[in-house]
Amino acid sequence: MRFWFGIPLWQRVIGALILGGLTGYIWGPGAESVKIVGDVFIDFIKMLIVPLIFFSVVSGVASIGNLGRLGSVGWRAILLFVATGQVAVILGLTLGTLVQPGIGVDASGLQMGDIPEPAAFDWRAMLRSMIPVSPVGVMADVQVLPLIVFSLLVGVGILLARGDVPDDDEAETDSGVHGAAMIARAFDGGALIFQKITILVMELTPFGVFALMAWVVGTLGIPAVVALGKLVALNYAGCFLIIGVMYVGILAAAAKVSVAGFFRGMIDAIAVAYSTASSSATLPVTLRCTQRNLGVSKPTSSFVVSLGSTINMDGTAMYLGLVTLFGAQLFGVDLSWADYFTIALLATIGSIGAAGIPGGGLVMMGAVFTAVGVPLETIAFVAGVDRIMDMMRTATNVTGDATVTVTTASMLGELDKRELASAHDV
Ligand code: ASP
């Protein structure tokens, strides 16, 4: 027991990946008998989708404080978050379309159930399907888009109910306002609880990964391994392009700061992000780097970095676009233009809703897949290599948070550029 937990989870996962692949290769189609373990693992991941989105989106919106406080910092930061996120998703979709990593594998043997029929595009129906007529029904049916709409509204409702309270005293006298503040805290608690449950579920990863790899390789053979290798390579290429072209461009052109100074100042945070695969766990280091090494004021960096660590995940957005195309290619699902649009939208929303924890993006995949009819078995297929990709996504997400923070501060003229230029002294 102690020996098992003494090995870091990601190493156990990589070990399971290799052992599972070997087992499948030797055992052949018979390896299907261990698939049940992988099924159970995926069922647990599915279990997390609804509560994780509900609690973290509500708690994220409510934590902004009040509607007015978004102010000038908030708008600039959010515009930058959205713009970079869009470029990232488009990059993921472009890489997936050009390289087609999922072509060449006949994955039909992997199907566990019926492939959901992608709905024909009808904008009226699409518009109405986003409205959570029955919030409970939406949760019961795991309908992600209306669930996010509902969660956003609950968050805004909390902000409005609590918004005009200048201090706690008044809250004490108005039980409604007091209650809203308590509910906001309860959502923070709920978000934390489900993050912890996610970590527990992630402990199943080595077992799930072993079983899934054995099954995938046993059933599909080596082409499957080649396809996964291509996906991992594309994930890294996409992240390097986001950092090396988009962020460097923004830093040089919009923030007008020394790019070398920026990376020198951020190296600690990037290393922690890469090794922990968690934006949330890296948050304290990112804060310290932006304040001490990059010369951003405390209020601006606290606000933008913490907001960014939950809603700004460009690496995750790029990956969600890419992996959805991968799944569609794998299972021969034809995607229409409307589907591409839906993927772009949901990958963006998914990256906003993803928790900054290892595997946060993996949980969101189910949401995007279901919307365009890509079988959830794709999760089984990629789960084994997700950690290696997650590390790079997270390093990208954290670099993006700092890029937006520095740029916002620079636009507002509150960046101490001398500090940034001398980042190597710190
Ligand atoms: N692990 C990532 C993060 O914390 C989220 C993801 O899985 O993409 O930023």
Residues whose N, C-alpha, C, O or C-beta is under 5 A from the ligand:
A	BS01	LIG	A277 S278 S279 S280 T316 A355 G356 I357 P358 G359 G360 G361 L362 D390 R393 T394 N397
